[in-house]
């Protein structure tokens, strides 16, 4: 898991960053959660690496990383993602999630890779509920 990412980063920018630092083909799942109310990512991403050597290299490359493509003072922190470890755990977590609903734009969904190439996300095995509607904006004073 990558924490403290610039909130204006896109999934594509994150993928380009990972590849530029030599990780193409070394990850098989990436998800950068998005806040639709603020139109920004939540500042963290789930990246599943394919082997322990990749994990060690990833930790070395990105823990303390601050050379973002956009101006920001944020410094990345790498950590374990808690309850979801491994590609299958991430797929099971998200395949029926509202984030996979057809109303959610493609660039905000989790993606899977095989040998450095994007592959279709496994199909849901039950009906996906749409995401909750945006909450009304708080009144300004």
C-alpha positions as a Markdown table, in Angstrom:
| # | Residue | x | y | z |
|---|---|---|---|---|
| 1 | Unk | 0.0 | 0.0 | 0.0 |
| 2 | Unk | 1.2 | 3.5 | -0.9 |
| 3 | Unk | 0.2 | 6.3 | 1.5 |
| 4 | Unk | 0.4 | 10.0 | 1.3 |
| 5 | Unk | 0.1 | 10.3 | -2.5 |
| 6 | Unk | -0.6 | 13.6 | -4.2 |
| 7 | Unk | -4.4 | 13.9 | -4.3 |
| 8 | Unk | -4.3 | 15.2 | -7.9 |
| 9 | Unk | -2.6 | 12.0 | -9.2 |
| 10 | Unk | -4.5 | 9.9 | -11.6 |
| 11 | Unk | -4.3 | 6.1 | -11.9 |
| 12 | Unk | -2.5 | 6.6 | -15.2 |
| 13 | Unk | 0.1 | 8.8 | -13.6 |
| 14 | Unk | 0.6 | 6.2 | -10.8 |
| 15 | Unk | 1.1 | 3.4 | -13.4 |
| 16 | Unk | 3.6 | 5.5 | -15.3 |
| 17 | Unk | 5.5 | 6.2 | -12.1 |
| 18 | Unk | 5.6 | 2.5 | -11.2 |
| 19 | Unk | 6.8 | 1.6 | -14.7 |
| 20 | Unk | 9.4 | 4.4 | -14.8 |
| 21 | Unk | 10.9 | 3.1 | -11.6 |
| 22 | Unk | 11.3 | -0.4 | -13.0 |
| 23 | Unk | 8.1 | -2.1 | -11.7 |
| 24 | Unk | 6.4 | -2.9 | -15.0 |
| 25 | Unk | 5.5 | -6.6 | -14.9 |
| 26 | Unk | 6.2 | -6.7 | -11.1 |
| 27 | Unk | 2.7 | -5.8 | -10.0 |
| 28 | Unk | -0.6 | -7.5 | -10.9 |
| 29 | Unk | -3.2 | -5.2 | -9.2 |
| 30 | Unk | -3.5 | -1.4 | -8.7 |
| 31 | Unk | -6.3 | 0.6 | -7.2 |
| 32 | Unk | -6.2 | 4.3 | -6.5 |
| 33 | Unk | -9.5 | 5.1 | -4.6 |
| 34 | Unk | -11.2 | 8.3 | -5.7 |
| 35 | Unk | -13.4 | 10.8 | -3.8 |
| 36 | Unk | -16.1 | 11.9 | -6.3 |
| 37 | Unk | -17.2 | 14.8 | -4.1 |
| 38 | Unk | -13.8 | 16.4 | -4.1 |
| 39 | Unk | -12.8 | 15.0 | -7.6 |
| 40 | Unk | -9.5 | 13.8 | -6.1 |
| 41 | Unk | -7.9 | 10.5 | -5.1 |
| 42 | Unk | -7.9 | 9.7 | -1.4 |
| 43 | Unk | -4.1 | 9.9 | -1.1 |
| 44 | Unk | -3.4 | 6.2 | -1.0 |
| 45 | Unk | -3.2 | 3.2 | -3.4 |
| 46 | Unk | -3.2 | -0.5 | -3.3 |
| 47 | Unk | -0.4 | -2.1 | -5.3 |
| 48 | Unk | 0.0 | -5.9 | -5.3 |
| 49 | Unk | 3.5 | -7.0 | -6.2 |
| 50 | Unk | 4.1 | -10.4 | -7.7 |
| 51 | Unk | 7.0 | -11.6 | -5.6 |
| 52 | Unk | 9.1 | -10.9 | -2.5 |
| 53 | Unk | 12.0 | -9.4 | -4.4 |
| 54 | Unk | 9.6 | -6.9 | -6.0 |
| 55 | Unk | 8.3 | -6.1 | -2.5 |
| 56 | Unk | 11.7 | -5.3 | -1.2 |
| 57 | Unk | 12.6 | -3.2 | -4.3 |
| 58 | Unk | 9.3 | -1.4 | -4.1 |
| 59 | Unk | 9.7 | -0.5 | -0.4 |
| 60 | Unk | 13.2 | 0.8 | -1.1 |
| 61 | Unk | 12.1 | 2.9 | -4.1 |
| 62 | Unk | 8.9 | 4.4 | -2.7 |
| 63 | Unk | 9.1 | 4.6 | 1.1 |
| 64 | Unk | 10.2 | 8.2 | 1.6 |
| 65 | Unk | 9.6 | 9.0 | -2.1 |
| 66 | Unk | 8.9 | 12.6 | -2.9 |
| 67 | Unk | 9.9 | 13.1 | -6.6 |
| 68 | Unk | 6.3 | 13.3 | -8.0 |
| 69 | Unk | 5.4 | 14.4 | -11.5 |
| 70 | Unk | 3.3 | 17.3 | -10.0 |
| 71 | Unk | 4.4 | 19.9 | -7.4 |
| 72 | Unk | 3.7 | 18.7 | -3.9 |
| 73 | Unk | 5.5 | 18.4 | -0.6 |
| 74 | Unk | 4.0 | 15.0 | 0.1 |
| 75 | Unk | 6.3 | 12.1 | 1.0 |
| 76 | Unk | 5.1 | 8.6 | 0.3 |
| 77 | Unk | 4.9 | 5.9 | 2.9 |
| 78 | Unk | 4.8 | 2.2 | 2.0 |
| 79 | Unk | 2.9 | -0.2 | 4.3 |
| 80 | Unk | 1.1 | -3.5 | 4.2 |
| 81 | Unk | -2.5 | -3.3 | 3.1 |
| 82 | Unk | -3.9 | -5.0 | 6.1 |
| 83 | Unk | -6.6 | -7.7 | 5.5 |
| 84 | Unk | -6.1 | -8.0 | 1.7 |
| 85 | Unk | -2.9 | -9.7 | 0.6 |
| 86 | Unk | -2.4 | -11.1 | -2.8 |
| 87 | Unk | -4.1 | -10.8 | -6.2 |
| 88 | Unk | -7.0 | -13.1 | -5.4 |
| 89 | Unk | -7.8 | -11.3 | -2.1 |
| 90 | Unk | -8.0 | -8.0 | -4.0 |
| 91 | Unk | -10.1 | -9.4 | -6.7 |
| 92 | Unk | -12.5 | -10.9 | -4.2 |
| 93 | Unk | -12.7 | -7.6 | -2.3 |
| 94 | Unk | -13.5 | -5.5 | -5.4 |
| 95 | Unk | -15.2 | -7.7 | -8.0 |
| 96 | Unk | -18.7 | -7.1 | -6.5 |
| 97 | Unk | -17.9 | -3.6 | -5.1 |
| 98 | Unk | -19.9 | -0.5 | -6.1 |
| 99 | Unk | -16.7 | 0.9 | -7.6 |
| 100 | Unk | -17.0 | -1.7 | -10.4 |
| 101 | Unk | -20.5 | -0.6 | -11.3 |
| 102 | Unk | -21.0 | 0.5 | -14.9 |
| 103 | Unk | -21.8 | 4.0 | -13.8 |
| 104 | Unk | -18.2 | 4.5 | -12.4 |
| 105 | Unk | -15.8 | 5.8 | -15.0 |
| 106 | Unk | -13.1 | 3.3 | -16.0 |
| 107 | Unk | -10.2 | 5.4 | -14.8 |
| 108 | Unk | -11.4 | 5.1 | -11.2 |
| 109 | Unk | -11.7 | 1.3 | -11.1 |
| 110 | Unk | -9.1 | -1.2 | -9.9 |
| 111 | Unk | -7.1 | -2.8 | -12.6 |
| 112 | Unk | -5.3 | -6.2 | -13.0 |
| 113 | Unk | -2.2 | -7.1 | -14.9 |
| 114 | Unk | -0.5 | -10.2 | -16.2 |
| 115 | Unk | 3.2 | -10.0 | -17.2 |
| 116 | Unk | 3.0 | -6.2 | -17.4 |
| 117 | Unk | -0.1 | -6.1 | -19.6 |
| 118 | Unk | -3.5 | -5.0 | -18.5 |
| 119 | Unk | -6.2 | -7.7 | -18.4 |
| 120 | Unk | -9.9 | -7.5 | -17.9 |
| 121 | Unk | -11.0 | -7.5 | -14.3 |
| 122 | Unk | -12.8 | -10.7 | -13.4 |
| 123 | Unk | -16.5 | -10.5 | -13.8 |
| 124 | Unk | -18.7 | -10.0 | -10.8 |
| 125 | Unk | -20.4 | -13.1 | -9.4 |
| 126 | Unk | -23.5 | -11.2 | -8.1 |
| 127 | Unk | -25.3 | -8.1 | -9.0 |
| 128 | Unk | -23.3 | -4.9 | -8.3 |
| 129 | Unk | -25.1 | -2.1 | -6.5 |
| 130 | Unk | -24.5 | 1.4 | -7.8 |
| 131 | Unk | -22.3 | 3.6 | -5.7 |
| 132 | Unk | -24.2 | 5.9 | -3.2 |
| 133 | Unk | -25.2 | 9.2 | -4.7 |
| 134 | Unk | -23.0 | 12.2 | -3.9 |
| 135 | Unk | -23.9 | 13.7 | -0.6 |
| 136 | Unk | -25.2 | 17.2 | -0.8 |
| 137 | Unk | -22.7 | 19.9 | -0.2 |
| 138 | Unk | -22.6 | 21.4 | 3.3 |
| 139 | Unk | -24.2 | 24.8 | 3.5 |
| 140 | Unk | -21.7 | 27.7 | 3.5 |
| 141 | Unk | -22.0 | 30.5 | 5.9 |
